[in-house]
Every structure is written in structure tokens, then in C-alpha cells.
Amino acid sequence: MNNFSTALVTGANKGIGRHIAQQLADAGLTVYVGSRDRARGEAAAREIGANARAVQLDVTDPGSVAAAVEAVPELDILVNNAGIMVDGAAPPDATVDSFRRTYETNVFAVLAVTNAFLPALRRSAHPRIVNISSGTGSLTWSAPGPEQAFANTGAGVAGGGAAYRSSKTALNALTLFYAQALPEFRINALAPGLRRTDLNERAAAADGDPGEAAAAAVKLALLDDDGPTGVFHQFDGTTAPW
């Protein structure tokens, strides 16, 4: 028996988020399946089972966020999973509009949703936040040199996917800042690895099992009170460099 009873996962009607919701429900938690599309969220909740509750949640819509807060009065775990990749462009082809659209979901919405649910999380004896990031957001891995791993992400050229990758770099910073401001919480970011999702064409063709990434997120969500906080984790349990 664990110390957690309720969790909310954003973008949980499909992909990694859907698997996170399933695994948390299987662990005995009541899981709120956040979905921008109500019907898809309700369908996912039915498939997950009796422990799942659908909640309409467009993370970029303040009214939707406020309504979700009313629908989720108690909360132990928040998983900020919702994210988008608008294009794979590299500077100077990446546009201001693509950056704005990407940051609206991947950064600003995480701030808005997290702040909105802080009162409920503060009432929990064991508050947890997991932010689903990306290894492509690591500046260490992106910098020229022997550790460079993600130079050709997105458009197939160096610097590709600039809006998405930099949004995940910003999300990592936000994770660290929240962890510093809320030391009683356990707040961490996860690099899930390339998974078979509809994020982009490369992900859609990937062999990576989204359930494996979800298992890593669930492990962070169920951390003991003396577990790590303010850390960028890889799905295999190792630490990723900022």
C-alpha cells in the first residue's frame, strides 16, 4: 500500500500520458485523465478502468484549467505530460510563431497548471510533480563535441526542432526552480527517450515502447519522501545532464 491516492495526468488520452494514467490506476490510485477533447478523455478513462476519471483539460485555456481545479479537489501527484512539436525547423528558418505556439503548451501551460493545482498539492502529505521533458532539451548533449547526441533532431539538420528542444530546456529550468521553491515536494523532470507516439513522424515510426517511459514517470511520481528532487532523469534511471 502506497501513500498516494490521487493523481492528475495532462494529455492522458493517448501516448505516454495514457500509459502513465493506466499504470498509476493499476497501482491503486484514483487517476484524473486530463484531455483537451472530452470525448477522447472519457473513452480513455473507460479503457483504463474503474480507478480512472476523465477531466476536460486544455492546458492552454485558463477557463478549462480553472474548471479542472474545481473537478479535482484533492491531489497528491501532478504529471505535466501534455506537449507539442509544431515543426522541425532550425534557426534561421524557425519562426517566432512556431516558438510562441510551442512554448504556450510546453512551458507556459506547465506554469499555469502547476500554479493552479498548488493549493490541492499543498494539502497532500506527499506532493509530487513530474514534468515530461526530453533528452533533446539537454544543452550538454546538444553542444558540439563528443557528447553531442541530438544535433539532427527534427528536420534532419543541426539545430533542428529548435522550438521544441528549447521549450524542453526551459521546462527543465522550471522544474529546478519549482524544486528549489518547494523543498517539501518531490519535483523532477524525465527524459522519456524516443517513443512510438504521434509527436512527429520520427516518433510515429519509432520502436520505443511508450509504456517503458511511463514506468519511469510512475517511479518518480511514487518517490519516497527522501527521494531526489530538482533532478533531470533518464528513463533508464540514470541522471541526464542539463
Secondary structure, 3 states (H helix, E strand, C coil): CCCCCEEEECCCCCHHHHHHHHHHHHCCCEEEEEECCHHHHHHHHHHHCCCEEEEECCCCCHHHHHHHHHHCCCCCEEEECCCCCCCCCCCCCCCHHHHHHHHHHHHHHHHHHHHHHHHHHHCCCCCEEEEECCHHHCHHHHCCCCCCCCCCCCCCCCCCCHHHHHHHHHHHHHHHHHHHHCCCCEEEEEECCCCCCCCCHHHHCCCCCHHHHHHHHHHHHCCCCCCCCCCEEECCCCECCC
